[in-house]
Amino acid sequence: MSRYIQIVTVFLVFFLVGCSTTQPYSNQVGKKSFENEDYMILAALDEQKSGNHKSAMQIYRILYERSGKLNYLIEATKISFLSKNVELTEQLLQEALAESPKSSELRRIEIGFLIQQKKNSQAQNKILELLEDDKSVRNLKIAGSIYLQSKSYELSLKYFESAYRIDSDENSLLHIIDIQYNYLGKKDDAIALLETHIRMQTCEVNSCFKLIEIYGKEKNINGVISTYKKLYSRFKNEDYAKKVVELLVYIKDKNGAIKFLEESGYNQEMLLDIYVSSRDYKGAYTVATRLYEKTAKIHYLGRMAIYEYESKKGELDSKILKSVSTKFEKVVTKMHDPLYYNYYGYLLIDHDMDIKKGIELVQEALLKEPSSPFYLDSLAWGFYKLGRCKEAKVIMDKLIKVSKEEELIEHSIKINRCVKGKK
């Protein structure tokens, strides 16, 4: 027996019997048949709660005998059935059905008892008889479960579909999907029904994850992404948003990831990183500005300075350079991060704004990361700008041995020419 069928069997037993431990009391308020009836009901409920099923059954039996109310006998029968007391259940069922042969509740217990005894054929006959009198959703689902347990998949599908047409319940839906997809080979029908349910009803967790599971088997990554988006839209669970971004990055859809992060507002740090990795510094500047305005964290101002500079390299003028340097100045006075020291220092050096101060800033960065080729290149470039070309060459010759970065090579060529006395 497959794990799914085992789950169905457990579901079926409890669905047949139901859960109504408070029913005997709630139905009798104001209708006492004898003096201690209320007290005995509470005693029976207490025994049930404590797991003393035999004692609870005895109390319900006494309640039935003294009041003549059938629901006490039904409750005793349920407890006996769930306790798997075969002889007593059979006896109580016969007695109760003799008094009320058309009771749907008793007939469902009888069907459950037959399934418990592995008398599936008789159970099928009984549920068909019950459906002739009571075509409720509950009974349709019971019929579907009984036929599913017997591997009569077409019949099972028929009853679950009938139940689903009435109440559009997710439980019926998932049974239909499992039968269609796993047992009848109607994969397209299963997917179409799930998609329609989610579109017309709502993205419930179980149905959406069932669709994700199927999309995964069908290798439909876009379908998986779309469904996780629906889950995030409804529940705002960050795990769902993270899945969306991970999958978009996996299929190298950076634009899709950016669009989702922009629209959802989820993880703006991640959005910032994607913009930077895509060299979209204008977008990165916008996000860094948003984060700085929201948090007032100084390192976002440093990121703003970097992205403002990188996004406007082709149109740099004194106004832009002043804007960038003003931001860097605020950053380096409040935090000692070598990244910003070096970037600001190189800016001052490369644009002849304040070469000596630029060198000092780069040297501060090198105190923290003395082996950084980027910081050493900045220092060499500062020496070159001051005409200290031999000092610059000593540094650059070491760098060229370990790195072939285009900018390093360009700097090295100019420094070597300077050493030779050429412009």
Buried (B, 14 or more C-beta within 10 A) or exposed (E): EEEBBEEBBEBBBEBBBEEBBEBBBEEBEEEEEEEEBEEBBEBBBEBBEEEBBEBBBBBBBBBBEBBEBBBBBBBBBBBBBBBEBEEBBBEBBEBBBEEBEEBBBBBBBBBBBBBBEEBBEBBBEBBEEBBEEBEBBBBBBBBBBBBBBBEBBEBBBBBBBBBBEEEEBBBBBBBBBBBBBBBBEBBEBBBEBBBEBBEEEEBBEEBBBBBBBBBEEBEBBEBBBBBBBBBBEBEEEEEBBBBBBEBBBEEEBBEBBBEBBBEBEBBBEBBBEBBBEBEBBEBBBBBBBBBBEEEEEBBBBBBBBBBBBBBBEEEEEEEBBEBBBEBBEBBBEEBEBBBBBBBBBBBBBBBEBBBEBBBBBBBBBBEBBEEBBBBBBBBBBBBBBBEBBEBBBEBBEEBBEEBEEEEBBEBBEBBBEBBEEEE
